[in-house]
Amino acid sequence: MRVSAHPIVVTFGAPTWSTTLNGFDVGKFTDRAVAYLTPRLSAPHTLKVSIDTQQPGAEAQIRKAIEDAVLKVRADPSS
């Protein structure tokens, strides 16, 4: 059962890889999501990721959403 979905904006800035998160604090998943995403993109990029929380498999869903967003940016950098 879907509990909640919160759009967040993750902004990475060169050259220090400073990270800004807006919209929703996803707690421990935020740190994992950022750690997963940071080495996979060239800075600067902004991604909007929908995160479902408080349900079984939430971490896997977050990872999948980030992977999908990365693929979308690589396929169309103007998006």
PDB file with one MODEL, atoms N, CA, C and O in Angstrom:
MODEL        1
ATOM      1  N   MET A   1       0.837  -1.180   0.000  1.00  0.00           N
ATOM      2  CA  MET A   1       0.000   0.000   0.000  1.00  0.00           C
ATOM      3  C   MET A   1       0.881   1.242   0.000  1.00  0.00           C
ATOM      4  O   MET A   1       1.816   1.347   0.794  1.00  0.00           O
ATOM      5  N   ARG A   2       0.592   2.151  -0.862  1.00  0.00           N
ATOM      6  CA  ARG A   2       1.367   3.382  -0.964  1.00  0.00           C
ATOM      7  C   ARG A   2       0.987   4.318   0.182  1.00  0.00           C
ATOM      8  O   ARG A   2      -0.186   4.630   0.384  1.00  0.00           O
ATOM      9  N   VAL A   3       1.988   4.752   0.918  1.00  0.00           N
ATOM     10  CA  VAL A   3       1.735   5.633   2.055  1.00  0.00           C
ATOM     11  C   VAL A   3       1.873   7.092   1.658  1.00  0.00           C
ATOM     12  O   VAL A   3       0.978   7.896   1.916  1.00  0.00           O
ATOM     13  N   SER A   4       2.993   7.436   1.030  1.00  0.00           N
ATOM     14  CA  SER A   4       3.193   8.824   0.632  1.00  0.00           C
ATOM     15  C   SER A   4       4.240   8.916  -0.455  1.00  0.00           C
ATOM     16  O   SER A   4       5.136   8.077  -0.545  1.00  0.00           O
ATOM     17  N   ALA A   5       4.122   9.933  -1.274  1.00  0.00           N
ATOM     18  CA  ALA A   5       5.122  10.203  -2.305  1.00  0.00           C
ATOM     19  C   ALA A   5       5.485  11.670  -2.208  1.00  0.00           C
ATOM     20  O   ALA A   5       4.609  12.534  -2.220  1.00  0.00           O
ATOM     21  N   HIS A   6       6.776  11.956  -2.112  1.00  0.00           N
ATOM     22  CA  HIS A   6       7.242  13.323  -1.939  1.00  0.00           C
ATOM     23  C   HIS A   6       8.276  13.649  -3.006  1.00  0.00           C
ATOM     24  O   HIS A   6       9.338  13.028  -3.038  1.00  0.00           O
ATOM     25  N   PRO A   7       7.985  14.621  -3.893  1.00  0.00           N
ATOM     26  CA  PRO A   7       9.014  15.019  -4.851  1.00  0.00           C
ATOM     27  C   PRO A   7      10.127  15.775  -4.140  1.00  0.00           C
ATOM     28  O   PRO A   7       9.851  16.671  -3.342  1.00  0.00           O
ATOM     29  N   ILE A   8      11.355  15.437  -4.413  1.00  0.00           N
ATOM     30  CA  ILE A   8      12.488  16.169  -3.861  1.00  0.00           C
ATOM     31  C   ILE A   8      13.379  16.610  -5.005  1.00  0.00           C
ATOM     32  O   ILE A   8      13.378  16.006  -6.077  1.00  0.00           O
ATOM     33  N   VAL A   9      14.128  17.655  -4.771  1.00  0.00           N
ATOM     34  CA  VAL A   9      15.095  18.116  -5.753  1.00  0.00           C
ATOM     35  C   VAL A   9      16.471  17.919  -5.166  1.00  0.00           C
ATOM     36  O   VAL A   9      16.769  18.411  -4.077  1.00  0.00           O
ATOM     37  N   VAL A  10      17.315  17.196  -5.889  1.00  0.00           N
ATOM     38  CA  VAL A  10      18.692  16.965  -5.466  1.00  0.00           C
ATOM     39  C   VAL A  10      19.586  17.755  -6.405  1.00  0.00           C
ATOM     40  O   VAL A  10      19.597  17.501  -7.610  1.00  0.00           O
ATOM     41  N   THR A  11      20.333  18.709  -5.870  1.00  0.00           N
ATOM     42  CA  THR A  11      21.212  19.540  -6.682  1.00  0.00           C
ATOM     43  C   THR A  11      22.658  19.266  -6.313  1.00  0.00           C
ATOM     44  O   THR A  11      23.029  19.330  -5.141  1.00  0.00           O
ATOM     45  N   PHE A  12      23.471  18.963  -7.310  1.00  0.00           N
ATOM     46  CA  PHE A  12      24.893  18.738  -7.102  1.00  0.00           C
ATOM     47  C   PHE A  12      25.657  19.878  -7.747  1.00  0.00           C
ATOM     48  O   PHE A  12      25.404  20.220  -8.902  1.00  0.00           O
ATOM     49  N   GLY A  13      26.595  20.476  -7.008  1.00  0.00           N
ATOM     50  CA  GLY A  13      27.351  21.600  -7.540  1.00  0.00           C
ATOM     51  C   GLY A  13      28.828  21.282  -7.648  1.00  0.00           C
ATOM     52  O   GLY A  13      29.425  20.767  -6.703  1.00  0.00           O
ATOM     53  N   ALA A  14      29.428  21.588  -8.803  1.00  0.00           N
ATOM     54  CA  ALA A  14      30.869  21.432  -8.981  1.00  0.00           C
ATOM     55  C   ALA A  14      31.559  22.651  -8.376  1.00  0.00           C
ATOM     56  O   ALA A  14      30.917  23.697  -8.281  1.00  0.00           O
ATOM     57  N   PRO A  15      32.806  22.586  -7.967  1.00  0.00           N
ATOM     58  CA  PRO A  15      33.676  21.408  -8.029  1.00  0.00           C
ATOM     59  C   PRO A  15      33.721  20.610  -6.728  1.00  0.00           C
ATOM     60  O   PRO A  15      34.453  19.624  -6.637  1.00  0.00           O
ATOM     61  N   THR A  16      32.948  21.023  -5.720  1.00  0.00           N
ATOM     62  CA  THR A  16      33.076  20.391  -4.400  1.00  0.00           C
ATOM     63  C   THR A  16      32.050  19.293  -4.160  1.00  0.00           C
ATOM     64  O   THR A  16      32.066  18.663  -3.103  1.00  0.00           O
ATOM     65  N   TRP A  17      31.164  19.051  -5.110  1.00  0.00           N
ATOM     66  CA  TRP A  17      30.084  18.083  -4.936  1.00  0.00           C
ATOM     67  C   TRP A  17      29.210  18.430  -3.737  1.00  0.00           C
ATOM     68  O   TRP A  17      28.677  17.543  -3.070  1.00  0.00           O
ATOM     69  N   SER A  18      29.064  19.744  -3.462  1.00  0.00           N
ATOM     70  CA  SER A  18      28.142  20.141  -2.403  1.00  0.00           C
ATOM     71  C   SER A  18      26.735  19.702  -2.804  1.00  0.00           C
ATOM     72  O   SER A  18      26.367  19.756  -3.977  1.00  0.00           O
ATOM     73  N   THR A  19      25.973  19.279  -1.837  1.00  0.00           N
ATOM     74  CA  THR A  19      24.664  18.699  -2.115  1.00  0.00           C
ATOM     75  C   THR A  19      23.577  19.490  -1.408  1.00  0.00           C
ATOM     76  O   THR A  19      23.697  19.798  -0.222  1.00  0.00           O
ATOM     77  N   THR A  20      22.520  19.818  -2.135  1.00  0.00           N
ATOM     78  CA  THR A  20      21.369  20.498  -1.561  1.00  0.00           C
ATOM     79  C   THR A  20      20.135  19.644  -1.796  1.00  0.00           C
ATOM     80  O   THR A  20      19.882  19.202  -2.917  1.00  0.00           O
ATOM     81  N   LEU A  21      19.371  19.414  -0.745  1.00  0.00           N
ATOM     82  CA  LEU A  21      18.126  18.665  -0.851  1.00  0.00           C
ATOM     83  C   LEU A  21      16.980  19.594  -0.480  1.00  0.00           C
ATOM     84  O   LEU A  21      17.048  20.275   0.543  1.00  0.00           O
ATOM     85  N   ASN A  22      15.931  19.634  -1.291  1.00  0.00           N
ATOM     86  CA  ASN A  22      14.772  20.480  -1.019  1.00  0.00           C
ATOM     87  C   ASN A  22      13.493  19.669  -1.077  1.00  0.00           C
ATOM     88  O   ASN A  22      13.411  18.682  -1.807  1.00  0.00           O
ATOM     89  N   GLY A  23      12.509  20.075  -0.321  1.00  0.00           N
ATOM     90  CA  GLY A  23      11.176  19.516  -0.464  1.00  0.00           C
ATOM     91  C   GLY A  23      10.784  18.508   0.582  1.00  0.00           C
ATOM     92  O   GLY A  23       9.656  18.550   1.075  1.00  0.00           O
ATOM     93  N   PHE A  24      11.676  17.593   0.945  1.00  0.00           N
ATOM     94  CA  PHE A  24      11.292  16.548   1.890  1.00  0.00           C
ATOM     95  C   PHE A  24      12.530  15.914   2.480  1.00  0.00           C
ATOM     96  O   PHE A  24      13.468  15.580   1.756  1.00  0.00           O
ATOM     97  N   ASP A  25      12.539  15.745   3.790  1.00  0.00           N
ATOM     98  CA  ASP A  25      13.653  15.098   4.473  1.00  0.00           C
ATOM     99  C   ASP A  25      13.363  13.609   4.548  1.00  0.00           C
ATOM    100  O   ASP A  25      12.436  13.192   5.243  1.00  0.00           O
ATOM    101  N   VAL A  26      14.138  12.811   3.848  1.00  0.00           N
ATOM    102  CA  VAL A  26      13.894  11.374   3.820  1.00  0.00           C
ATOM    103  C   VAL A  26      14.766  10.622   4.816  1.00  0.00           C
ATOM    104  O   VAL A  26      14.915   9.404   4.717  1.00  0.00           O
ATOM    105  N   GLY A  27      15.343  11.342   5.773  1.00  0.00           N
ATOM    106  CA  GLY A  27      16.096  10.710   6.850  1.00  0.00           C
ATOM    107  C   GLY A  27      17.271   9.901   6.353  1.00  0.00           C
ATOM    108  O   GLY A  27      18.038  10.365   5.509  1.00  0.00           O
ATOM    109  N   LYS A  28      17.418   8.690   6.873  1.00  0.00           N
ATOM    110  CA  LYS A  28      18.585   7.877   6.545  1.00  0.00           C
ATOM    111  C   LYS A  28      18.634   7.520   5.063  1.00  0.00           C
ATOM    112  O   LYS A  28      19.716   7.291   4.522  1.00  0.00           O
ATOM    113  N   PHE A  29      17.481   7.469   4.398  1.00  0.00           N
ATOM    114  CA  PHE A  29      17.484   7.154   2.977  1.00  0.00           C
ATOM    115  C   PHE A  29      18.116   8.276   2.160  1.00  0.00           C
ATOM    116  O   PHE A  29      18.687   8.021   1.100  1.00  0.00           O
ATOM    117  N   THR A  30      18.020   9.503   2.637  1.00  0.00           N
ATOM    118  CA  THR A  30      18.636  10.617   1.919  1.00  0.00           C
ATOM    119  C   THR A  30      20.135  10.397   1.784  1.00  0.00           C
ATOM    120  O   THR A  30      20.689  10.519   0.691  1.00  0.00           O
ATOM    121  N   ASP A  31      20.792  10.075   2.891  1.00  0.00           N
ATOM    122  CA  ASP A  31      22.234   9.859   2.849  1.00  0.00           C
ATOM    123  C   ASP A  31      22.594   8.725   1.900  1.00  0.00           C
ATOM    124  O   ASP A  31      23.558   8.834   1.142  1.00  0.00           O
ATOM    125  N   ARG A  32      21.837   7.650   1.933  1.00  0.00           N
ATOM    126  CA  ARG A  32      22.119   6.519   1.042  1.00  0.00           C
ATOM    127  C   ARG A  32      21.873   6.900  -0.409  1.00  0.00           C
ATOM    128  O   ARG A  32      22.652   6.543  -1.293  1.00  0.00           O
ATOM    129  N   ALA A  33      20.796   7.620  -0.649  1.00  0.00           N
ATOM    130  CA  ALA A  33      20.484   8.027  -2.019  1.00  0.00           C
ATOM    131  C   ALA A  33      21.567   8.942  -2.576  1.00  0.00           C
ATOM    132  O   ALA A  33      22.000   8.781  -3.717  1.00  0.00           O
ATOM    133  N   VAL A  34      22.001   9.903  -1.765  1.00  0.00           N
ATOM    134  CA  VAL A  34      23.041  10.826  -2.212  1.00  0.00           C
ATOM    135  C   VAL A  34      24.349  10.091  -2.444  1.00  0.00           C
ATOM    136  O   VAL A  34      25.033  10.338  -3.438  1.00  0.00           O
ATOM    137  N   ALA A  35      24.705   9.189  -1.538  1.00  0.00           N
ATOM    138  CA  ALA A  35      25.943   8.420  -1.688  1.00  0.00           C
ATOM    139  C   ALA A  35      25.897   7.571  -2.953  1.00  0.00           C
ATOM    140  O   ALA A  35      26.922   7.371  -3.605  1.00  0.00           O
ATOM    141  N   TYR A  36      24.727   7.076  -3.298  1.00  0.00           N
ATOM    142  CA  TYR A  36      24.579   6.256  -4.498  1.00  0.00           C
ATOM    143  C   TYR A  36      24.679   7.113  -5.762  1.00  0.00           C
ATOM    144  O   TYR A  36      25.289   6.707  -6.751  1.00  0.00           O
ATOM    145  N   LEU A  37      24.082   8.287  -5.717  1.00  0.00           N
ATOM    146  CA  LEU A  37      23.977   9.104  -6.922  1.00  0.00           C
ATOM    147  C   LEU A  37      25.234   9.905  -7.235  1.00  0.00           C
ATOM    148  O   LEU A  37      25.604  10.039  -8.401  1.00  0.00           O
ATOM    149  N   THR A  38      25.895  10.439  -6.211  1.00  0.00           N
ATOM    150  CA  THR A  38      26.995  11.381  -6.409  1.00  0.00           C
ATOM    151  C   THR A  38      28.049  10.910  -7.407  1.00  0.00           C
ATOM    152  O   THR A  38      28.379  11.668  -8.319  1.00  0.00           O
ATOM    153  N   PRO A  39      28.599   9.691  -7.282  1.00  0.00           N
ATOM    154  CA  PRO A  39      29.652   9.310  -8.226  1.00  0.00           C
ATOM    155  C   PRO A  39      29.151   8.975  -9.628  1.00  0.00           C
ATOM    156  O   PRO A  39      29.959   8.717 -10.520  1.00  0.00           O
ATOM    157  N   ARG A  40      27.848   8.974  -9.839  1.00  0.00           N
ATOM    158  CA  ARG A  40      27.307   8.541 -11.118  1.00  0.00           C
ATOM    159  C   ARG A  40      26.962   9.690 -12.069  1.00  0.00           C
ATOM    160  O   ARG A  40      26.595   9.443 -13.218  1.00  0.00           O
ATOM    161  N   LEU A  41      27.073  10.931 -11.615  1.00  0.00           N
ATOM    162  CA  LEU A  41      26.725  12.066 -12.469  1.00  0.00           C
ATOM    163  C   LEU A  41      27.850  13.079 -12.522  1.00  0.00           C
ATOM    164  O   LEU A  41      28.631  13.210 -11.579  1.00  0.00           O
ATOM    165  N   SER A  42      27.926  13.790 -13.627  1.00  0.00           N
ATOM    166  CA  SER A  42      28.815  14.944 -13.719  1.00  0.00           C
ATOM    167  C   SER A  42      28.076  16.138 -13.134  1.00  0.00           C
ATOM    168  O   SER A  42      26.880  16.305 -13.376  1.00  0.00           O
ATOM    169  N   ALA A  43      28.766  16.962 -12.376  1.00  0.00           N
ATOM    170  CA  ALA A  43      28.123  18.150 -11.807  1.00  0.00           C
ATOM    171  C   ALA A  43      28.136  19.261 -12.847  1.00  0.00           C
ATOM    172  O   ALA A  43      29.013  19.250 -13.712  1.00  0.00           O
ATOM    173  N   PRO A  44      27.225  20.208 -12.813  1.00  0.00           N
ATOM    174  CA  PRO A  44      26.069  20.228 -11.935  1.00  0.00           C
ATOM    175  C   PRO A  44      24.849  19.600 -12.621  1.00  0.00           C
ATOM    176  O   PRO A  44      24.683  19.726 -13.834  1.00  0.00           O
ATOM    177  N   HIS A  45      24.023  18.943 -11.861  1.00  0.00           N
ATOM    178  CA  HIS A  45      22.765  18.367 -12.345  1.00  0.00           C
ATOM    179  C   HIS A  45      21.708  18.539 -11.276  1.00  0.00           C
ATOM    180  O   HIS A  45      22.018  18.578 -10.085  1.00  0.00           O
ATOM    181  N   THR A  46      20.484  18.638 -11.691  1.00  0.00           N
ATOM    182  CA  THR A  46      19.364  18.639 -10.761  1.00  0.00           C
ATOM    183  C   THR A  46      18.415  17.536 -11.187  1.00  0.00           C
ATOM    184  O   THR A  46      18.040  17.447 -12.356  1.00  0.00           O
ATOM    185  N   LEU A  47      18.034  16.707 -10.253  1.00  0.00           N
ATOM    186  CA  LEU A  47      17.108  15.620 -10.534  1.00  0.00           C
ATOM    187  C   LEU A  47      15.906  15.728  -9.612  1.00  0.00           C
ATOM    188  O   LEU A  47      16.052  16.086  -8.443  1.00  0.00           O
ATOM    189  N   LYS A  48      14.721  15.423 -10.123  1.00  0.00           N
ATOM    190  CA  LYS A  48      13.535  15.318  -9.290  1.00  0.00           C
ATOM    191  C   LYS A  48      13.221  13.834  -9.145  1.00  0.00           C
ATOM    192  O   LYS A  48      13.030  13.131 -10.137  1.00  0.00           O
ATOM    193  N   VAL A  49      13.170  13.372  -7.914  1.00  0.00           N
ATOM    194  CA  VAL A  49      12.970  11.950  -7.648  1.00  0.00           C
ATOM    195  C   VAL A  49      11.755  11.788  -6.759  1.00  0.00           C
ATOM    196  O   VAL A  49      11.667  12.439  -5.718  1.00  0.00           O
ATOM    197  N   SER A  50      10.816  10.939  -7.143  1.00  0.00           N
ATOM    198  CA  SER A  50       9.657  10.646  -6.310  1.00  0.00           C
ATOM    199  C   SER A  50      10.007   9.508  -5.372  1.00  0.00           C
ATOM    200  O   SER A  50      10.471   8.456  -5.812  1.00  0.00           O
ATOM    201  N   ILE A  51       9.789   9.711  -4.080  1.00  0.00           N
ATOM    202  CA  ILE A  51      10.182   8.716  -3.088  1.00  0.00           C
ATOM    203  C   ILE A  51       8.959   8.263  -2.303  1.00  0.00           C
ATOM    204  O   ILE A  51       8.261   9.086  -1.710  1.00  0.00           O
ATOM    205  N   ASP A  52       8.697   6.969  -2.297  1.00  0.00           N
ATOM    206  CA  ASP A  52       7.645   6.392  -1.475  1.00  0.00           C
ATOM    207  C   ASP A  52       8.255   5.994  -0.144  1.00  0.00           C
ATOM    208  O   ASP A  52       9.314   5.368  -0.103  1.00  0.00           O
ATOM    209  N   THR A  53       7.591   6.355   0.942  1.00  0.00           N
ATOM    210  CA  THR A  53       8.155   6.107   2.265  1.00  0.00           C
ATOM    211  C   THR A  53       7.251   5.217   3.104  1.00  0.00           C
ATOM    212  O   THR A  53       6.074   5.034   2.795  1.00  0.00           O
ATOM    213  N   GLN A  54       7.821   4.666   4.172  1.00  0.00           N
ATOM    214  CA  GLN A  54       7.110   3.870   5.163  1.00  0.00           C
ATOM    215  C   GLN A  54       6.400   2.665   4.552  1.00  0.00           C
ATOM    216  O   GLN A  54       5.229   2.413   4.835  1.00  0.00           O
ATOM    217  N   GLN A  55       7.098   1.949   3.737  1.00  0.00           N
ATOM    218  CA  GLN A  55       6.529   0.722   3.196  1.00  0.00           C
ATOM    219  C   GLN A  55       7.652  -0.258   2.931  1.00  0.00           C
ATOM    220  O   GLN A  55       8.805   0.146   2.776  1.00  0.00           O
ATOM    221  N   PRO A  56       7.328  -1.557   2.875  1.00  0.00           N
ATOM    222  CA  PRO A  56       8.365  -2.559   2.608  1.00  0.00           C
ATOM    223  C   PRO A  56       9.048  -2.288   1.271  1.00  0.00           C
ATOM    224  O   PRO A  56       8.395  -1.931   0.290  1.00  0.00           O
ATOM    225  N   GLY A  57      10.355  -2.458   1.245  1.00  0.00           N
ATOM    226  CA  GLY A  57      11.101  -2.285   0.010  1.00  0.00           C
ATOM    227  C   GLY A  57      11.367  -0.843  -0.368  1.00  0.00           C
ATOM    228  O   GLY A  57      11.735  -0.564  -1.509  1.00  0.00           O
ATOM    229  N   ALA A  58      11.187   0.088   0.576  1.00  0.00           N
ATOM    230  CA  ALA A  58      11.348   1.507   0.248  1.00  0.00           C
ATOM    231  C   ALA A  58      12.744   1.812  -0.280  1.00  0.00           C
ATOM    232  O   ALA A  58      12.887   2.590  -1.224  1.00  0.00           O
ATOM    233  N   GLU A  59      13.775   1.214   0.313  1.00  0.00           N
ATOM    234  CA  GLU A  59      15.138   1.515  -0.126  1.00  0.00           C
ATOM    235  C   GLU A  59      15.349   1.093  -1.577  1.00  0.00           C
ATOM    236  O   GLU A  59      15.963   1.827  -2.352  1.00  0.00           O
ATOM    237  N   ALA A  60      14.849  -0.072  -1.947  1.00  0.00           N
ATOM    238  CA  ALA A  60      14.979  -0.538  -3.328  1.00  0.00           C
ATOM    239  C   ALA A  60      14.223   0.382  -4.286  1.00  0.00           C
ATOM    240  O   ALA A  60      14.685   0.635  -5.399  1.00  0.00           O
ATOM    241  N   GLN A  61      13.072   0.877  -3.862  1.00  0.00           N
ATOM    242  CA  GLN A  61      12.302   1.778  -4.714  1.00  0.00           C
ATOM    243  C   GLN A  61      13.023   3.102  -4.905  1.00  0.00           C
ATOM    244  O   GLN A  61      13.018   3.668  -5.998  1.00  0.00           O
ATOM    245  N   ILE A  62      13.650   3.598  -3.831  1.00  0.00           N
ATOM    246  CA  ILE A  62      14.416   4.834  -3.947  1.00  0.00           C
ATOM    247  C   ILE A  62      15.575   4.642  -4.917  1.00  0.00           C
ATOM    248  O   ILE A  62      15.814   5.486  -5.780  1.00  0.00           O
ATOM    249  N   ARG A  63      16.290   3.537  -4.776  1.00  0.00           N
ATOM    250  CA  ARG A  63      17.421   3.264  -5.664  1.00  0.00           C
ATOM    251  C   ARG A  63      16.949   3.187  -7.121  1.00  0.00           C
ATOM    252  O   ARG A  63      17.598   3.738  -8.011  1.00  0.00           O
ATOM    253  N   LYS A  64      15.832   2.512  -7.366  1.00  0.00           N
ATOM    254  CA  LYS A  64      15.303   2.387  -8.725  1.00  0.00           C
ATOM    255  C   LYS A  64      14.914   3.754  -9.283  1.00  0.00           C
ATOM    256  O   LYS A  64      15.190   4.051 -10.445  1.00  0.00           O
ATOM    257  N   ALA A  65      14.276   4.584  -8.463  1.00  0.00           N
ATOM    258  CA  ALA A  65      13.886   5.919  -8.927  1.00  0.00           C
ATOM    259  C   ALA A  65      15.104   6.743  -9.313  1.00  0.00           C
ATOM    260  O   ALA A  65      15.084   7.468 -10.308  1.00  0.00           O
ATOM    261  N   ILE A  66      16.167   6.628  -8.519  1.00  0.00           N
ATOM    262  CA  ILE A  66      17.391   7.369  -8.827  1.00  0.00           C
ATOM    263  C   ILE A  66      18.040   6.829 -10.095  1.00  0.00           C
ATOM    264  O   ILE A  66      18.482   7.602 -10.944  1.00  0.00           O
ATOM    265  N   GLU A  67      18.099   5.512 -10.228  1.00  0.00           N
ATOM    266  CA  GLU A  67      18.672   4.921 -11.442  1.00  0.00           C
ATOM    267  C   GLU A  67      17.904   5.384 -12.675  1.00  0.00           C
ATOM    268  O   GLU A  67      18.508   5.729 -13.691  1.00  0.00           O
ATOM    269  N   ASP A  68      16.569   5.393 -12.588  1.00  0.00           N
ATOM    270  CA  ASP A  68      15.750   5.832 -13.716  1.00  0.00           C
ATOM    271  C   ASP A  68      16.014   7.296 -14.053  1.00  0.00           C
ATOM    272  O   ASP A  68      16.081   7.672 -15.224  1.00  0.00           O
ATOM    273  N   ALA A  69      16.163   8.128 -12.999  1.00  0.00           N
ATOM    274  CA  ALA A  69      16.438   9.547 -13.234  1.00  0.00           C
ATOM    275  C   ALA A  69      17.794   9.747 -13.890  1.00  0.00           C
ATOM    276  O   ALA A  69      17.939  10.584 -14.781  1.00  0.00           O
ATOM    277  N   VAL A  70      18.795   8.978 -13.450  1.00  0.00           N
ATOM    278  CA  VAL A  70      20.129   9.066 -14.051  1.00  0.00           C
ATOM    279  C   VAL A  70      20.069   8.679 -15.525  1.00  0.00           C
ATOM    280  O   VAL A  70      20.646   9.364 -16.370  1.00  0.00           O
ATOM    281  N   LEU A  71      19.380   7.592 -15.836  1.00  0.00           N
ATOM    282  CA  LEU A  71      19.255   7.159 -17.226  1.00  0.00           C
ATOM    283  C   LEU A  71      18.548   8.215 -18.073  1.00  0.00           C
ATOM    284  O   LEU A  71      18.923   8.448 -19.222  1.00  0.00           O
ATOM    285  N   LYS A  72      17.520   8.856 -17.499  1.00  0.00           N
ATOM    286  CA  LYS A  72      16.793   9.888 -18.235  1.00  0.00           C
ATOM    287  C   LYS A  72      17.705  11.075 -18.540  1.00  0.00           C
ATOM    288  O   LYS A  72      17.689  11.603 -19.652  1.00  0.00           O
ATOM    289  N   VAL A  73      18.495  11.493 -17.560  1.00  0.00           N
ATOM    290  CA  VAL A  73      19.404  12.621 -17.772  1.00  0.00           C
ATOM    291  C   VAL A  73      20.455  12.275 -18.811  1.00  0.00           C
ATOM    292  O   VAL A  73      20.793  13.104 -19.656  1.00  0.00           O
ATOM    293  N   ARG A  74      20.971  11.064 -18.754  1.00  0.00           N
ATOM    294  CA  ARG A  74      21.984  10.653 -19.737  1.00  0.00           C
ATOM    295  C   ARG A  74      21.392  10.585 -21.139  1.00  0.00           C
ATOM    296  O   ARG A  74      22.068  10.908 -22.116  1.00  0.00           O
ATOM    297  N   ALA A  75      20.131  10.167 -21.243  1.00  0.00           N
ATOM    298  CA  ALA A  75      19.491  10.052 -22.548  1.00  0.00           C
ATOM    299  C   ALA A  75      19.117  11.424 -23.111  1.00  0.00           C
ATOM    300  O   ALA A  75      19.172  11.639 -24.321  1.00  0.00           O
ATOM    301  N   ASP A  76      18.736  12.351 -22.223  1.00  0.00           N
ATOM    302  CA  ASP A  76      18.315  13.683 -22.653  1.00  0.00           C
ATOM    303  C   ASP A  76      18.793  14.709 -21.631  1.00  0.00           C
ATOM    304  O   ASP A  76      18.042  15.060 -20.720  1.00  0.00           O
ATOM    305  N   PRO A  77      20.024  15.198 -21.762  1.00  0.00           N
ATOM    306  CA  PRO A  77      20.588  16.125 -20.781  1.00  0.00           C
ATOM    307  C   PRO A  77      19.793  17.414 -20.605  1.00  0.00           C
ATOM    308  O   PRO A  77      19.957  18.099 -19.595  1.00  0.00           O
ATOM    309  N   SER A  78      18.942  17.758 -21.555  1.00  0.00           N
ATOM    310  CA  SER A  78      18.159  18.988 -21.436  1.00  0.00           C
ATOM    311  C   SER A  78      16.932  18.813 -20.554  1.00  0.00           C
ATOM    312  O   SER A  78      16.250  19.793 -20.256  1.00  0.00           O
ATOM    313  N   SER A  79      16.631  17.577 -20.124  1.00  0.00           N
ATOM    314  CA  SER A  79      15.421  17.359 -19.323  1.00  0.00           C
ATOM    315  C   SER A  79      15.620  17.747 -17.886  1.00  0.00           C
ATOM    316  O   SER A  79      14.697  17.624 -17.080  1.00  0.00           O
TER     317      SER A  79
ENDMDL
END
